[in-house]
Structures are given as C-alpha cells and as structure tokens.
C-alpha cells in the first residue's frame, strides 16, 4: 500500500544524494511529497535517484553548495517556481571527521592538529549551511503561515568525544540554532526540530578503514524516515524546539519517555 500522507507536500533535502539524505528523500517521495534533493558535487548520484522508480516526477536533482548564499536562494526559488510553494526544509548536508583524518575512529586528532582550512570547511557546511538555507526559506514559510525545518544532528556523546572537533562543535552549534530558531518562530505555524539517528549509521561518513565485521552493527539510514515523516506532517503541529532520536522512535509522541524525543 502506498503511503500518501504527505501528498503534494514540497520539500528540500540538502545532501540528498547519499546516506541519510538519500533515505530521507526516498521516504518523503514514497509518502507523496515532491522533493528537491541537493548535493554540492554528486550529480550522477542525484540524477540516478531522480530517475529511480520512486523518484520519477517526484525528486528533482539540484547541484548546490549550502555554503553559498546565492545557491541556497536559487534552490528555494526553484521549489517555488516548479511547485508553487515550499513546506519542508531538511538541513542534512554535512561534512564529517574523515575530512580531518581517515583514521579518526582509532586515532583521535587533537584540535590543534586540524588544518584551519579543514576546520573552516566543516563549520561552514554544518553550521553556516543550515543558517543560509533556513534564511532563504523562512520568508516563504512565514507567508504561508506553516512550515517545517528539520536539522539533522547527532548524539550528545559524540559531540563530546575526544578527537571529534570540529564535527562535534559544529553539531552542538546546530542544536543551539534549532532551539533559538524555534523560539524566533514561535506561534508562526513553523516548527524547528533536530533529528538524529542515535548511533553510528552506514553512510559515507564511515571511513573505508572501518572494520568489516563491525559494519553489520551499524544502523541503516532509513531509520530516520518514520520520525521525519511525522515531523514533516501536520500531525506535528505545535511540536517545536525538540530533538528526536530515531533509534528510540516508537510513534507519535504521547509521553516523552515513550517516544524517543527530548
């Protein structure tokens, strides 16, 4: 049975070519949404996703760099031009620790050993990128009186893990952005929430050096889909400024302890 719970919803998913973003894009398209999926370089992956059975007519590929203000504005304008509106922004695009050192899981890099340009690249993508995308989208959401911003985060423990800077600090900043933006947009009909897997996931952020016998213990990217679809829907009206842990998701929140949300 086809899920049409988000029929004709219009969403932008940054970093939609692979990993969590790809799973989220497919999940939204399967639920009836139109999705503009962005990537800064992966044109072949994006076009393959758009041409897949689930993506035909529902997924629009767009090469865009979230660190570019003009690219962010162009992607939002593309959604408005093609579909007449924008409902959901998923800030998923991010850069992880493998850009610092491929051996980051076994050999922590001390902060002063990180090249300044690498530090800036990760912070620019993970902190400034969501800001630029949200800034480009918010005027359209405000005009509509309804909208969703979902920021893809990670576990608190990972934010504090030795050797995980600047990735950890970048996600801590994103969570702060989430809480502050939710307050700025209170009573507008627009909600802002953080969504995280709740553990290590099989994505491109896992280096090739990761032991093969450990890969079977990694979570699948589609673990994000059920809570994401709820956050993207009208069923989550009024739910804002929270973080949902996908691995603990047991359905729509009734009581916090039962729903995997904080």
Secondary structure by P-SEA (a helix, b strand, c coil): ccccccccbbbbbcccccaaaaaaaaaaaaabbbbbbbbccaaaaaaaaaacccccccbbbbbcccccaaaaaaaaaaaaaacccccbbbcccccccccccccccccccccccccaaaaaaaaaaacaaaaaaaaacaaaaaaaccbbbbbbbbbcccccccccaaaaaaaaaaaaaaaaaaaaaccccbbbbbbbcccccccccccccccccccccccccccccaaaaaaacccccccccccccccccccccccccccccc
